[in-house]
Every structure is written in structure tokens, then in C-alpha cells.
Amino acid sequence: MNEFRSSAAGDYDYLIKLLVLGDSGVGKTSFLVRYVDDRFCDRFLSTVGIDFKEKRITKNRKRLRLQLWDTAGQERFRSLATAFFRNAMGFILVYDITNRQSFVNIRDWLEQLRTHSYSYEPLAILVGNKTDLHLERSIEKSDGERLATKCGMNYIETSAKSGENVREAVDILLDLVWDKMMKTIPAVGDPLLHSLVAVEDDGRTSRQTELESGNGKRCCYS
């Protein structure tokens, strides 16, 4: 069951879990390191299984604790990654603009997402990474935009190396999650809020609520 937690401890108002998906080598870890720590490591370190980073931000005068889950892209770890799909509130699908196969495989990631996430139409954005390697580009921006449009997603191109559009990409997804949350629970400040969302108390969840499915549009995989 998907959950949007409201903290009882007081150090943050909401816990939001986002999951980053895509083939090995497309720059998922570098993307998250750039977003959370604002730095770039040019050494390739393949993620083994699942890893995550945290970041605290403020949105609409509410303190958000973001958990950004980094999944391994290798085939042998995919069954492990799918176990986290139902707990994520939003998804960042990443491909490498210099690697055509990573773009083709986005359709497989979408299919897994559709099968294993909490919603038939999960909240997701499509990211074409490594724009700093534009001279080696094999996927045109228009191709990414076309796929995103077919699947009802927002599209943006980024560079984890330079930092271009990394923060903007996460902000796009956060806006989608926030808007959906506002439609699902009472208005922020409503005294009923804590009885309708998961309340975190010393690491234990007392109540949960499942976000309803999206806007009814079906994703296209052709």
C-alpha cells in the first residue's frame, strides 16, 4: 500500500518516497548525487541492489523529507527493484541520450512499473540524461518528447555532470505528487489530516492511506 506519511516527531511534515529507474550506466546514481549533494563523481560505481539518499526541502511552507531510491539497472536485480515499486509515490525513468538501447528499454521499465506499482497510471517523468555529451547523442530530443507524450509523462533532458535541469526534473515530479496528495487528503491544516494519512511514531506506522489512481489515461507502449 502506498503511503504519504505525516511526521509526529516534528522535524518534518511529510515523507515522500521517489524511485529512480533505468538501465545500468545511464547515470541514475550521478543524477541523485547531483541533486542531493550538488557534486559529480566521474568514477562509475554500479549500484548493487537498492540504495537511497535523503534530502530535506520546503514546499508550500511544509517541510518535506525526500527519500530518493536508487535502483540497480542490471537484469539480475530487477526482481529486487520491483519490490519497492508499491512503496514509491513517484518515479523518475532515466535513459542515456548517447545509448539507444537504454532508450528502447524504457518501454520495459514502463511495463514493469505498470505491473508492479500501486497504480495503473503511476506518477512518472521521463529523463534523457548526459546532455553534456551532446556531440555523441544518438537519441534526439524530439524522440524523447514523443515517447513521453504517448505515455502521458513530462519530459526533460538533464546532465548530472553539469547539473543542468537536475533540480528542475525532481521539482516537476514533486509538483505532480503534491497535487495528487492535495486531492487525496483533506486540506493542509485540517485536523482530520493525521487520522487519514500515515502517522509516524518512533518508526511505527499507525494508519495508512492509498493514493487513488491517476487521471485515467493509459500508457502507450507501441
C-alpha positions as CSV (number, residue, x, y, z in Angstrom):
1,M,0.0,0.0,0.0
2,N,1.4,3.4,-0.9
3,E,1.6,5.9,1.8
4,F,2.2,9.6,2.4
5,R,3.5,10.0,5.9
6,S,2.9,12.9,8.2
7,S,5.6,13.1,10.9
8,A,4.6,13.2,14.6
9,A,8.2,13.9,15.6
10,G,8.2,17.5,14.4
11,D,11.4,17.6,12.3
12,Y,9.5,17.3,9.1
13,D,5.9,17.4,7.9
14,Y,5.8,14.8,5.2
15,L,7.9,11.8,4.0
16,I,7.9,11.4,0.2
17,K,9.5,8.3,-1.5
18,L,10.7,8.6,-5.1
19,L,12.2,5.8,-7.2
20,V,14.7,6.2,-10.0
21,L,14.6,3.6,-12.7
22,G,16.6,2.8,-15.9
23,D,19.4,0.7,-17.3
24,S,22.8,0.4,-15.8
25,G,25.1,3.2,-16.8
26,V,22.5,5.8,-17.6
27,G,23.6,8.0,-14.7
28,K,20.9,7.3,-12.1
29,T,23.3,7.4,-9.1
30,S,25.1,10.5,-10.5
31,F,21.7,12.2,-11.0
32,L,20.8,11.6,-7.3
33,V,24.3,12.7,-6.1
34,R,24.0,15.9,-8.0
35,Y,20.5,16.6,-6.7
36,V,21.2,15.8,-3.0
37,D,24.9,16.8,-2.7
38,D,25.3,19.1,-5.7
39,R,28.5,17.3,-6.8
40,F,29.6,15.0,-9.6
41,C,31.8,11.9,-9.3
42,D,33.3,10.8,-12.7
43,R,34.0,7.3,-11.4
44,F,31.4,4.7,-12.5
45,L,30.2,2.8,-9.5
46,S,27.4,0.3,-10.3
47,T,24.6,0.2,-7.8
48,V,24.2,-3.2,-6.3
49,G,20.5,-3.9,-5.4
50,I,18.9,-0.8,-3.9
51,D,20.4,2.3,-2.3
52,F,18.9,5.6,-1.3
53,K,19.6,9.2,-0.4
54,E,17.7,11.7,1.6
55,K,17.1,15.4,1.2
56,R,15.1,17.9,3.2
57,I,13.3,20.7,1.4
58,T,10.4,23.1,1.9
59,K,7.4,23.2,-0.3
60,N,4.3,25.4,0.2
61,R,5.6,26.1,3.7
62,K,5.7,22.4,4.6
63,R,8.9,20.6,5.4
64,L,9.4,17.6,3.2
65,R,11.7,14.7,3.9
66,L,12.6,13.1,0.5
67,Q,13.8,9.5,0.2
68,L,15.2,9.0,-3.3
69,W,15.7,5.3,-4.0
70,D,18.4,4.4,-6.5
71,T,17.8,1.0,-8.2
72,A,20.3,-1.2,-10.0
73,G,19.7,-1.4,-13.7
74,Q,21.2,-4.9,-14.2
75,E,18.7,-7.6,-15.1
76,R,19.6,-9.8,-12.2
77,F,18.5,-7.1,-9.7
78,R,15.2,-6.2,-11.3
79,S,13.1,-8.5,-9.2
80,L,14.5,-6.8,-6.1
81,A,13.7,-3.4,-7.6
82,T,10.1,-4.3,-8.2
83,A,9.6,-5.0,-4.5
84,F,10.0,-1.2,-3.9
85,F,7.6,-0.1,-6.6
86,R,4.5,-0.2,-4.5
87,N,6.0,1.9,-1.7
88,A,7.1,4.7,-4.1
89,M,5.0,7.8,-4.7
90,G,6.7,8.9,-7.9
91,F,9.1,7.6,-10.5
92,I,12.0,9.0,-12.5
93,L,12.7,7.0,-15.6
94,V,16.2,7.7,-16.9
95,Y,17.9,6.9,-20.2
96,D,21.2,7.9,-21.7
97,I,20.9,10.2,-24.8
98,T,24.0,8.6,-26.2
99,N,22.8,5.0,-25.7
100,R,19.9,4.0,-28.0
101,Q,19.3,0.6,-26.2
102,S,18.8,2.4,-22.9
103,F,16.0,4.4,-24.6
104,V,14.5,1.3,-26.2
105,N,14.5,-0.4,-22.8
106,I,12.4,2.4,-21.3
107,R,9.4,0.6,-22.6
108,D,10.3,-2.5,-20.5
109,W,10.7,-0.3,-17.4
110,L,7.3,1.3,-18.1
111,E,5.8,-2.2,-18.4
112,Q,7.3,-3.2,-15.1
113,L,6.1,0.0,-13.5
114,R,2.6,-0.5,-14.8
115,T,2.6,-4.1,-13.5
116,H,4.1,-3.7,-10.0
117,S,3.3,-0.1,-8.8
118,Y,0.4,0.8,-6.6
119,S,-1.4,2.5,-9.5
120,Y,-2.2,1.5,-13.1
121,E,-1.1,5.1,-14.0
122,P,1.7,5.9,-11.6
123,L,3.2,9.4,-11.4
124,A,6.3,9.3,-13.5
125,I,8.6,11.6,-15.6
126,L,11.0,10.7,-18.4
127,V,14.5,12.0,-18.2
128,G,17.1,12.0,-21.0
129,N,20.4,12.2,-19.2
130,K,24.0,13.2,-20.2
131,T,23.3,16.3,-22.3
132,D,26.9,17.2,-21.7
133,L,27.7,14.5,-24.3
134,H,25.6,16.2,-27.0
135,L,28.2,15.5,-29.7
136,E,27.7,11.8,-29.1
137,R,23.9,12.0,-29.0
138,S,22.0,9.1,-30.6
139,I,18.5,9.9,-29.4
140,E,17.1,13.2,-30.5
141,K,15.2,15.3,-28.0
142,S,12.1,15.0,-30.2
143,D,12.2,11.2,-29.8
144,G,12.1,11.5,-26.0
145,E,9.3,14.1,-26.2
146,R,7.3,11.8,-28.5
147,L,7.6,8.8,-26.2
148,A,6.8,10.9,-23.1
149,T,3.7,12.3,-24.8
150,K,2.5,8.8,-25.8
151,C,2.8,7.7,-22.2
152,G,1.3,10.8,-20.6
153,M,4.6,11.8,-18.9
154,N,6.5,15.0,-18.6
155,Y,9.9,15.0,-20.4
156,I,13.1,16.8,-19.6
157,E,16.8,16.4,-20.5
158,T,19.5,16.7,-17.9
159,S,23.2,16.5,-17.2
160,A,24.3,15.1,-13.9
161,K,27.8,16.3,-14.7
162,S,27.0,19.9,-15.2
163,G,23.8,19.9,-13.0
164,E,21.6,21.1,-15.9
165,N,17.9,20.6,-15.2
166,V,18.5,18.0,-12.4
167,R,16.7,20.0,-9.7
168,E,14.1,21.0,-12.2
169,A,13.4,17.4,-13.1
170,V,12.8,16.4,-9.4
171,D,10.7,19.5,-8.9
172,I,8.4,18.5,-11.8
173,L,7.7,15.1,-10.2
174,L,7.3,16.7,-6.7
175,D,4.7,19.0,-8.1
176,L,2.8,16.0,-9.5
177,V,3.0,14.1,-6.2
178,W,2.0,17.2,-4.2
179,D,-1.0,17.9,-6.4
180,K,-2.2,14.4,-6.1
181,M,-1.8,14.4,-2.4
182,M,-3.8,17.5,-2.1
183,K,-6.7,15.9,-4.0
184,T,-6.5,12.7,-1.8
185,I,-6.3,14.0,1.7
186,P,-8.0,17.0,3.5
187,A,-6.5,20.4,3.0
188,V,-3.3,21.0,4.8
189,G,-4.0,22.2,8.3
190,D,-7.2,20.2,8.5
191,P,-7.4,18.5,12.0
192,L,-8.6,15.3,10.3
193,L,-5.3,15.1,8.4
194,H,-3.5,12.9,10.9
195,S,-6.3,10.4,11.0
196,L,-6.3,9.9,7.3
197,V,-2.6,9.7,6.5
198,A,0.1,7.5,7.9
199,V,1.3,8.9,11.2
200,E,4.9,8.1,12.0
201,D,5.6,7.4,15.7
202,D,9.0,6.1,16.7
203,G,9.3,4.4,13.3
204,R,5.9,2.6,13.6
205,T,3.0,3.4,11.2
206,S,-0.4,3.6,12.8
207,R,-2.5,4.4,9.8
208,Q,-2.1,4.4,6.0
209,T,-3.9,5.7,3.0
210,E,-3.5,4.6,-0.6
211,L,-3.5,7.3,-3.2
212,E,-6.1,6.8,-5.9
213,S,-5.1,6.1,-9.4
214,G,-4.2,8.9,-11.9
215,N,-6.1,10.8,-14.5
216,G,-7.4,7.7,-16.3
217,K,-5.0,7.9,-19.2
218,R,-3.5,4.6,-20.3
219,C,0.2,4.4,-21.1
220,C,1.1,3.5,-24.7
221,Y,4.0,1.1,-25.3
222,S,4.0,0.8,-29.1
